[in-house]
Amino acid sequence: MEQKDQQTEDQEISKKSEIEGESRENNSVDFEKLLEEEEKKWEGIKEKELIRGKIVKITHDEIIVDIGYKSEGIIPKKEFSHPEELKIGDDVELFLDYKQNREGCIVVSKEKAGKFKSWKEIVKKYKEGDLIEGEVTRAIRGGLIVDIGIDAFLPTPLLASKYFRIPTQLIKQRQNFKIIRIDKEEGNIILSQQGVFQEESRRKRTKLLQKLNKGDLVKGKVKSITDFGAFLDLGAIDGLIHVTDMSWGRIFHPSEVLAVGDEVEAVVLNIDKEKGKISLGMKQKTSSPWQEVDKKYPVGTKIKGKVTNIKPYGIFLELEKGVEGLVHISEISWTKKINSLEEMFAIGDFVEAVVLNLNKEKRRLGLGIKQLEEDPWVKIAERYPVGTKIKRKIRNLTNYGAFLELEPGIDGLIHISDISKERIKHPQDVLKKGEEVETVVLLVEPERRKIRLGLKQL
C-alpha cells in the first residue's frame, strides 16, 4: 500500500515538473518575442534625432524618462531650465545621442534637443551668403564662438580688419555676420565678419528703393554740400536736392539754405532704381507761386521788386519768393543810351516797374521801367512841328551828317545833303562839334523815332 502511494506521489511530481518546464519555455519565447518587436520598433528611430518620452521618476539630481526602449533615459536636472516645475507623467522632448553606449545604456539629452531644434530652424531659414544676427560669447584657438541660437565659428582671418589685432573686444557684442558655410553632416556653421557692412547697406538700399515712390515725403540729414546741390542721408542711401529744387526763389549756392547736419524734409521727385539714385526737392512741399501769378500781376500792374541778378541784356527783379521778372535793357529808358547796367543798379536795390507781358506756362514775366513815364516821342510832333526853327549845339558828327540834341535823349539829324547848297565831302568841312547852329524841322516820324533837320533850307 505504501509502495503504491509513493508511486502516485512520484507521478504527480513528475507531471508538475513537466508543466513548470513548459511554462518556463513559453515565458522565454514570449520575452524573446517582445525583445524582437521592441528592436524592430527602434530600428526606424535614428540617432542624432529628436524623440519624446515620459517622466517616470525624479531624483535629487536626475530626471528618469521612459522612452519606450529596453532601458530608460537619464538626464541631469541642470539640463532643464525649470526643473522644479517638472512632475511625474510630464511629456518631454529629448535628443537621442546614442541608442547604446559602451556600457549598453541609451544616451539622451534635453540640452542638445534645444540646440538641435535651433539648428533645424537655422538651416531651414538661412542659406550660405545670408546675414544672421549673433553674439560673440568666447574666444578659442583660431577664432571666436558666436551664439546664433547654436554655436557657430568665426575664424580670425574672416574678422573685420579693425578687429584683427584684438579679436576679444568683440566678446558680448551683438551684430550681424555672414554665413559662408553650412556643414549639415557635421552640424557646423562658419561665419564671416568681412563684407557685412557692404551687404547690409546693399540690402537696406534695395529695400528702401523698392519702398519709395515718387511724391513721398522723406526725412534725412544733410551729409554734404556741393555747388550744384546737397546730399541728404536717408539712412540706407543718399538723395540729391538740386539747388534749383531748394526754393522757389533764386539761390546762388546751396549753403544759403542748408548746412551739413541739418534735418530736412523733402519730396521724392524721381527714383532711378537701376542706378540707385534719388532726386529730392524742398520747394515742392508748397505750391508754385506761379499758379496765381496771372491774378496777382496782370499786364499793366505797377510793381516793386528787388534786383537779384544783373546781365548785359537786362536786370532781374524778384516780386516775391519764386517769382522773378526781366527788365530788358531796351525797357529801361525811352531816350537814354545805356552802356553799363552795373553803373545804374546793384544787387539788392528795390526798383519800380510795370508788367508788360506774362507767360505762365514758361514762367516768364516781362517788366519795364521806362513805362512808368510818358514816352517823349508820343507828342514830339506837337513840340517840333515841321517848319519850326531850332537852335541847338552839335552833339556829334558822322560821315553822313550831324546830330543835334533837341532835348535829353532826343536827337535830330542834319543829313550831309541838307547842310549846304554846295557839295561837301564831310560835315566837318562846314561844322564843328559843340558849335551852336540854327536849323529848321524838315520831317518828324515818331513811330521810327526820327527827326530830320535842315541847315541849307534856312
MARFIPA-272549 format. One line per 8 residues: number of its first residue (from 0); their letters; for each residue x, y, z of C-alpha. Coordinates in Angstrom, 3 decimals, always signed. Example, Ala and Ser with C-alpha at 12.3 -4.5 7.8 and 13.67 -1.06 7.14 Angstrom:
MARFIPA-272549
0 = AS = +12.300:-4.500:+7.800  +13.670:-1.060:+7.140
END
This chain:
MARFIPA-272549
0 = MEQKDQQT = +0.000:+0.000:+0.000  +2.800:+2.367:+0.947  +4.642:+1.450:-2.268  +1.551:+2.389:-4.294  +1.221:+5.785:-2.574  +4.884:+6.524:-3.205  +4.461:+5.721:-6.907  +1.469:+8.044:-7.170
8 = EDQEISKK = +3.363:+10.856:-5.492  +6.315:+10.431:-7.854  +3.984:+10.609:-10.840  +2.432:+13.857:-9.592  +5.862:+15.444:-9.005  +6.963:+14.410:-12.481  +3.822:+15.844:-14.033  +4.253:+19.105:-12.105
16 = SEIEGESR = +7.850:+19.382:-13.294  +6.756:+18.921:-16.886  +4.154:+21.689:-16.525  +6.657:+24.096:-14.961  +9.189:+23.325:-17.710  +6.647:+24.016:-20.368  +5.742:+27.300:-18.615  +9.355:+28.429:-18.448
24 = ENNSVDFE = +9.823:+27.581:-22.101  +6.728:+29.543:-23.083  +7.803:+32.584:-20.973  +11.227:+32.544:-22.600  +9.634:+32.526:-26.050  +7.321:+35.405:-25.120  +10.167:+37.540:-23.715  +12.344:+36.953:-26.755
32 = KLLEEEEK = +9.404:+37.861:-28.950  +8.878:+41.111:-27.074  +12.565:+41.954:-27.391  +12.435:+41.319:-31.128  +9.363:+43.526:-31.507  +10.975:+46.277:-29.496  +14.176:+46.072:-31.518  +12.191:+46.252:-34.764
40 = KWEGIKEK = +10.311:+49.309:-33.469  +13.604:+51.099:-32.654  +15.211:+50.191:-35.956  +13.275:+53.069:-37.567  +14.455:+55.532:-34.923  +17.755:+57.170:-35.829  +20.442:+58.500:-33.571  +21.017:+62.272:-33.579
48 = ELIRGKIV = +17.286:+62.940:-33.883  +14.521:+64.145:-31.566  +12.368:+61.684:-29.610  +9.684:+62.031:-26.945  +9.488:+60.445:-23.522  +7.518:+60.485:-20.267  +8.963:+61.316:-16.852  +8.697:+58.247:-14.558
56 = KITHDEII = +10.963:+59.289:-11.717  +12.560:+62.453:-10.324  +15.601:+62.222:-8.045  +17.714:+64.875:-6.400  +19.971:+65.310:-9.451  +18.348:+63.419:-12.286  +15.186:+63.014:-14.319  +14.318:+59.440:-15.363
64 = VDIGYKSE = +12.362:+59.232:-18.614  +10.594:+56.296:-20.220  +11.196:+56.499:-23.952  +9.674:+53.122:-24.813  +13.020:+51.394:-25.158  +14.590:+48.498:-23.268  +16.234:+50.995:-20.944  +15.158:+54.352:-19.585
72 = GIIPKKEF = +16.799:+57.669:-20.297  +18.614:+59.511:-17.518  +19.061:+63.275:-17.869  +20.779:+65.622:-15.387  +18.368:+68.106:-13.839  +20.634:+71.002:-14.814  +19.733:+70.464:-18.482  +16.165:+71.608:-17.764
80 = SHPEELKI = +15.521:+75.339:-17.497  +12.918:+74.952:-14.737  +13.389:+71.501:-13.157  +11.319:+72.471:-10.117  +8.214:+72.659:-12.287  +8.567:+69.096:-13.601  +6.374:+66.243:-12.334  +5.961:+62.545:-12.993
88 = GDDVELFL = +3.937:+61.904:-16.138  +5.125:+65.033:-17.970  +5.915:+64.609:-21.656  +9.387:+65.871:-22.677  +11.294:+66.204:-25.954  +14.830:+64.795:-25.970  +17.768:+64.385:-28.312  +18.801:+60.776:-28.955
96 = DYKQNREG = +22.580:+60.856:-28.862  +23.231:+57.078:-28.803  +20.919:+54.076:-28.646  +23.607:+52.290:-26.738  +26.922:+53.486:-25.352  +29.881:+51.348:-24.206  +28.026:+50.461:-21.038  +24.989:+49.393:-23.071
104 = CIVVSKEK = +22.902:+52.383:-21.919  +20.860:+54.758:-24.030  +22.138:+58.360:-24.090  +19.614:+61.207:-24.385  +19.871:+64.953:-23.717  +17.428:+67.762:-23.071  +20.053:+70.461:-23.675  +21.037:+69.026:-27.047
112 = AGKFKSWK = +17.353:+68.810:-28.016  +17.085:+72.617:-27.782  +20.239:+73.139:-29.810  +19.151:+70.582:-32.395  +15.829:+72.386:-32.880  +17.689:+75.674:-33.274  +19.963:+74.043:-35.856  +16.959:+72.782:-37.825
120 = EIVKKYKE = +15.331:+76.228:-37.768  +18.541:+77.983:-38.843  +19.203:+75.570:-41.720  +15.594:+75.932:-42.857  +15.551:+79.735:-42.656  +19.075:+80.648:-43.800  +21.428:+79.698:-46.597  +25.073:+80.349:-47.340
128 = GDLIEGEV = +25.618:+84.034:-48.103  +22.805:+85.250:-45.824  +23.308:+87.574:-42.878  +22.452:+86.324:-39.387  +22.487:+88.084:-36.037  +24.538:+86.670:-33.194  +26.538:+87.431:-30.060  +30.210:+86.620:-29.638
136 = TRAIRGGL = +30.464:+84.510:-26.474  +34.107:+83.451:-26.235  +37.444:+83.173:-27.955  +39.011:+79.866:-28.905  +42.091:+78.891:-30.825  +41.791:+80.187:-34.393  +38.764:+82.388:-33.878  +35.611:+83.197:-31.936
144 = IVDIGIDA = +32.433:+81.359:-30.982  +29.233:+83.164:-31.902  +25.856:+82.304:-30.415  +23.294:+82.401:-33.228  +20.906:+80.025:-31.449  +23.631:+77.447:-31.692  +27.387:+77.885:-31.515  +28.923:+79.000:-34.810
152 = FLPTPLLA = +32.600:+79.553:-35.583  +34.096:+82.857:-36.734  +37.699:+82.260:-37.940  +40.196:+85.017:-37.149  +41.117:+85.589:-40.859  +37.459:+86.418:-41.536  +37.244:+89.184:-38.927  +36.794:+92.800:-39.991
160 = SKYFRIPT = +40.215:+94.453:-40.283  +39.773:+96.666:-37.223  +39.367:+93.578:-35.005  +42.403:+91.639:-36.287  +44.736:+92.734:-33.509  +42.306:+92.324:-30.584  +39.527:+89.859:-31.507  +38.402:+89.598:-27.866
168 = QLIKQRQN = +36.972:+93.117:-27.973  +34.060:+91.568:-29.880  +33.023:+89.385:-26.923  +29.484:+90.183:-25.700  +28.891:+92.298:-28.810  +25.756:+91.533:-30.812  +25.856:+92.204:-34.548  +25.259:+90.677:-37.953
176 = FKIIRIDK = +27.544:+88.083:-39.518  +27.656:+86.474:-42.942  +27.137:+82.726:-43.270  +29.837:+81.401:-45.579  +29.433:+77.659:-44.913  +26.774:+75.303:-43.551  +28.075:+71.786:-42.918  +24.937:+69.674:-42.411
184 = EEGNIILS = +26.845:+66.476:-41.877  +28.982:+67.874:-39.080  +26.358:+70.310:-37.856  +28.739:+73.278:-38.130  +28.285:+76.839:-39.349  +31.202:+79.066:-40.370  +30.710:+82.830:-40.209  +32.474:+85.860:-41.614
192 = QQGVFQEE = +32.513:+89.473:-40.497  +34.047:+90.788:-43.699  +31.760:+92.489:-46.210  +28.859:+92.516:-43.744  +28.590:+96.298:-43.707  +28.519:+96.443:-47.504  +25.965:+93.627:-47.634  +23.747:+95.289:-45.042
200 = SRRKRTKL = +23.982:+98.607:-46.887  +23.100:+96.947:-50.194  +20.131:+95.144:-48.670  +18.828:+98.258:-46.917  +19.335:+100.321:-50.073  +17.404:+97.806:-52.179  +14.616:+97.683:-49.609  +14.361:+101.481:-49.451
208 = LQKLNKGD = +14.365:+101.850:-53.247  +11.522:+99.325:-53.502  +9.579:+101.063:-50.765  +9.872:+104.668:-52.015  +7.520:+106.188:-54.553  +7.510:+109.440:-56.446  +5.810:+112.106:-54.348  +6.662:+110.532:-50.967
216 = LVKGKVKS = +7.854:+112.748:-48.131  +11.194:+111.674:-46.636  +13.362:+112.945:-43.797  +17.133:+112.950:-43.683  +20.266:+114.716:-42.546  +22.386:+116.876:-44.844  +25.521:+114.820:-45.465  +27.438:+117.111:-47.815
224 = ITDFGAFL = +27.015:+120.283:-49.871  +28.325:+120.950:-53.375  +27.986:+123.856:-55.802  +25.057:+122.160:-57.522  +23.125:+120.846:-54.517  +23.066:+118.986:-51.218  +23.149:+115.256:-50.469  +20.654:+114.007:-47.913
232 = DLGAIDGL = +21.383:+110.847:-45.897  +18.158:+108.825:-45.917  +19.604:+106.004:-43.814  +20.458:+103.461:-46.493  +21.004:+105.718:-49.491  +21.742:+109.355:-50.290  +19.323:+111.595:-52.136  +20.264:+114.755:-54.067
240 = IHVTDMSW = +18.440:+118.054:-53.614  +19.485:+120.139:-56.599  +19.971:+123.834:-55.917  +17.066:+124.641:-58.248  +14.750:+122.465:-56.131  +15.586:+124.010:-52.767  +13.441:+127.122:-53.030  +11.040:+128.788:-55.405
248 = GRIFHPSE = +13.253:+131.847:-55.012  +16.636:+132.413:-56.645  +19.565:+130.677:-54.881  +23.160:+131.170:-55.972  +24.625:+128.483:-53.684  +23.053:+125.674:-51.590  +24.860:+126.957:-48.476  +22.446:+129.903:-48.490
256 = VLAVGDEV = +19.688:+127.486:-47.476  +21.308:+124.400:-45.920  +24.235:+123.380:-43.741  +25.826:+119.988:-43.085  +23.942:+118.251:-40.267  +20.594:+119.964:-40.889  +17.498:+117.771:-40.538  +15.481:+118.187:-43.725
264 = EAVVLNID = +12.110:+117.027:-45.025  +11.872:+116.694:-48.791  +9.687:+115.317:-51.578  +10.801:+112.410:-53.790  +10.907:+113.807:-57.327  +12.437:+110.895:-59.193  +13.805:+107.388:-58.493  +16.317:+105.541:-60.668
272 = KEKGKISL = +16.206:+102.035:-59.167  +18.794:+100.643:-61.575  +21.412:+103.280:-60.748  +20.261:+103.683:-57.157  +19.732:+107.440:-57.472  +17.031:+109.532:-55.797  +16.184:+113.138:-56.692  +14.606:+115.216:-53.948
280 = GMKQKTSS = +13.006:+118.635:-53.702  +12.254:+121.015:-50.864  +10.292:+123.675:-52.698  +7.817:+121.056:-53.956  +6.390:+120.802:-50.426  +4.499:+124.027:-51.224  +2.579:+125.008:-54.340  +4.328:+127.025:-57.039
288 = PWQEVDKK = +3.825:+130.793:-56.687  +3.362:+130.866:-60.474  -0.055:+129.246:-60.125  -1.633:+132.586:-59.141  +0.813:+134.933:-60.826  -1.622:+135.968:-63.576  -4.151:+137.045:-60.942  -1.604:+138.838:-58.795
296 = YPVGTKIK = +0.302:+140.588:-61.582  -1.855:+141.212:-64.638  -0.352:+143.177:-67.553  -0.144:+146.854:-66.688  +0.316:+146.323:-62.952  +2.900:+148.515:-61.249  +5.226:+146.502:-59.033  +8.275:+146.974:-56.833
304 = GKVTNIKP = +10.914:+144.271:-56.932  +14.385:+143.542:-55.621  +17.288:+143.270:-58.058  +18.528:+139.669:-57.850  +20.721:+139.461:-60.934  +22.299:+141.793:-63.485  +23.105:+140.634:-67.001  +24.351:+142.550:-70.068
312 = YGIFLELE = +20.864:+142.243:-71.571  +18.846:+143.344:-68.532  +18.103:+143.068:-64.816  +16.011:+140.519:-62.882  +13.556:+141.721:-60.263  +12.123:+139.435:-57.570  +8.464:+140.230:-56.998  +8.102:+137.502:-54.349
320 = KGVEGLVH = +9.868:+134.266:-53.474  +9.921:+132.205:-56.660  +8.580:+134.904:-58.982  +11.094:+136.944:-60.974  +10.683:+139.207:-63.950  +13.152:+140.540:-66.509  +13.574:+144.211:-67.322  +15.239:+144.138:-70.720
328 = ISEISWTK = +17.839:+146.822:-71.322  +15.605:+148.270:-74.030  +12.803:+148.745:-71.469  +14.807:+150.814:-69.007  +14.735:+154.239:-70.685  +12.889:+155.855:-73.572  +15.757:+158.008:-74.625  +18.875:+157.267:-72.589
336 = KINSLEEM = +21.583:+155.159:-74.152  +22.776:+152.644:-71.532  +26.347:+151.414:-71.666  +26.532:+149.600:-68.314  +23.657:+148.324:-66.192  +26.042:+147.772:-63.253  +26.521:+151.537:-63.103  +22.772:+152.063:-62.768
344 = FAIGDFVE = +21.733:+149.149:-60.498  +23.126:+146.987:-57.710  +22.045:+143.595:-56.317  +19.515:+144.201:-53.565  +18.190:+147.502:-54.955  +14.407:+147.909:-54.943  +13.146:+149.112:-58.303  +9.686:+150.070:-59.554
352 = AVVLNLNK = +8.483:+148.673:-62.865  +5.386:+147.801:-64.906  +4.253:+144.320:-66.010  +4.499:+144.265:-69.809  +3.815:+140.604:-70.647  +3.280:+137.278:-68.908  +3.721:+133.632:-69.921  +2.520:+131.496:-67.016
360 = EKRRLGLG = +3.410:+128.157:-68.654  +7.007:+129.164:-69.399  +7.255:+131.171:-66.167  +8.312:+134.342:-67.905  +7.439:+137.831:-66.782  +8.418:+140.869:-68.862  +8.834:+144.146:-66.977  +9.526:+147.716:-67.991
368 = IKQLEEDP = +10.842:+150.747:-66.117  +10.505:+153.395:-68.824  +6.763:+152.723:-68.977  +6.422:+154.494:-65.638  +6.966:+157.741:-67.615  +5.316:+159.045:-70.737  +7.093:+158.304:-73.995  +8.591:+161.657:-75.078
376 = WVKIAERY = +8.164:+160.674:-78.712  +4.369:+160.460:-78.389  +3.914:+164.242:-78.588  +7.158:+165.077:-80.340  +5.308:+166.312:-83.424  +3.398:+168.794:-81.286  +6.582:+170.175:-79.778  +8.533:+170.262:-83.025
384 = PVGTKIKR = +6.138:+170.709:-85.954  +7.602:+170.782:-89.481  +8.978:+174.253:-90.288  +9.937:+175.039:-86.711  +13.281:+176.793:-86.410  +15.542:+175.284:-83.740  +18.863:+176.490:-82.415  +20.952:+173.759:-80.745
392 = KIRNLTNY = +24.542:+172.608:-80.267  +26.068:+169.918:-82.464  +26.421:+166.795:-80.312  +28.152:+164.542:-82.828  +29.452:+164.438:-86.380  +29.416:+161.390:-88.667  +30.232:+160.717:-92.311  +26.591:+161.125:-93.253
400 = GAFLELEP = +25.580:+164.097:-91.096  +25.450:+165.981:-87.807  +23.339:+165.231:-84.716  +21.785:+167.922:-82.586  +20.347:+167.186:-79.149  +16.898:+168.732:-79.111  +16.235:+167.629:-75.551  +17.682:+164.910:-73.293
408 = GIDGLIHI = +17.552:+161.647:-75.204  +16.108:+163.079:-78.423  +18.384:+163.926:-81.298  +17.684:+165.487:-84.674  +19.770:+164.677:-87.747  +21.073:+167.152:-90.336  +21.878:+164.946:-93.269  +25.032:+165.846:-95.211
416 = SDISKERI = +22.817:+166.676:-98.172  +20.940:+169.258:-96.055  +23.990:+171.046:-94.626  +24.971:+173.215:-97.592  +23.766:+174.063:-101.070  +27.280:+173.415:-102.180  +28.611:+169.870:-102.414  +30.751:+168.854:-99.404
424 = KHPQDVLK = +32.785:+165.714:-98.726  +32.314:+165.613:-94.936  +30.138:+167.503:-92.410  +33.279:+168.564:-90.533  +34.276:+170.662:-93.551  +31.485:+173.040:-92.598  +30.510:+172.248:-88.978  +32.281:+171.678:-85.647
432 = KGEEVETV = +31.277:+169.524:-82.682  +29.840:+171.729:-79.907  +29.024:+174.531:-82.322  +25.545:+176.026:-81.916  +23.590:+176.236:-85.171  +20.108:+177.209:-86.217  +18.124:+174.628:-88.216  +14.628:+174.000:-89.420
440 = VLLVEPER = +12.459:+170.896:-88.827  +12.004:+169.060:-92.147  +10.401:+165.751:-91.072  +9.025:+164.171:-87.839  +8.450:+160.374:-87.622  +7.534:+159.420:-84.003  +6.956:+155.757:-84.859  +10.503:+155.489:-86.280
448 = RKIRLGLK = +11.832:+157.888:-83.650  +13.370:+160.196:-86.227  +13.534:+163.970:-86.673  +15.078:+165.353:-89.836  +16.614:+168.839:-89.722  +17.909:+171.162:-92.417  +20.561:+173.864:-92.417  +20.626:+174.919:-96.070
456 = QL = +16.824:+175.345:-96.079  +17.185:+178.456:-93.961
END
